Amino acid sequence: MSNLANVVQQLRKERDQAQKRIEQLDEALRALTGLNGVRRTTRTRGGVQTSAGKRGAMSAEARSRIAAAQRARWAKWKRAQRGK
């Protein structure tokens, strides 16, 4: 039975070493992706990767301005197509 306890203890030790190595790799990835301003998924929380940064929400007014501008671009393009 003590042999089984030794095996379990050894496996736990190896698991802890692997976890430390993963943390070191995560730190290296964070440092490298931070150098050129690239936002990547760098953190793991509960086994699920989360994004390093989120974009802010756009206001309804801004969305309507963008939609109106896009409709105007499409109308201009359609007018040009009819004239050909």
N, C-alpha and C positions, 0 to 999 in steps of 0.2 A: 504494500500500500504506500509506503514511503517513496517508492520509485514513481508511482503515479503523481504524488505530490511534487516531486522534483520536476517531472515533465511539465506539469501545470505551471509551476513557478518559472521554468525556463521559457515557456510559451508567453507568459505575461511579460517577461523581461524583453523578449524579442518584439512583442507588440508595442511596448513602450518605446523601444529604440526606433521602430518603424514610424511611430507617430511623431517622434522628434524629427526624423528625417523629412517627413511630409511637411511639418511646420517650417523647416529650413527651406524647402523647395518653394513653399508658398511665399515666404519672405523674399526669396530671390525673384520670383515672378512679379511680385508687387513692385520691387525696386526697378526691374527692367521695364515694366509697362508704364511706370511713372516717369521714366526718362523722356519719352517722346510724347507724352500727353495722351496716350491711347488708353481709353477706359475699357477694361476687360472684366470678365467675371473672375474675381480674385479671391473672394472669401467663401468659405463653405460653412453653412450654418445648418446643422441637423442633417447633413448628407446632401443638401441641396445648395447648388451654387447660386449666389446672389450677385447682382450687378454692383460694380464699384461705384457707379453714380447714376442718379436718376434725373430725368429732365423735368422741368417744372410744367405744371398744367397751363394750357392756353385758355385765355378768356373767351367767352362766347363772342364778344365784339371782334377780337382778333380773328377767330375762325370765320366769322361772317365776312370780314374784309378780304381774307385770303380766298374764300369761296367766290366772292364777287369779282375779284381780279382774275381768277381762273375762268369764270364764265365769260368775262370780257375777252380773254385770250382765245377761247374757243370760238366765240362769235366772230372775232377778227379773222381767224383761220378759215372758218366756214364761208365768210364773205369772199375771201381770196380764192377759195376753191370753186365757188359759183362763177366767178369772173373768168376762169380759165377756159 
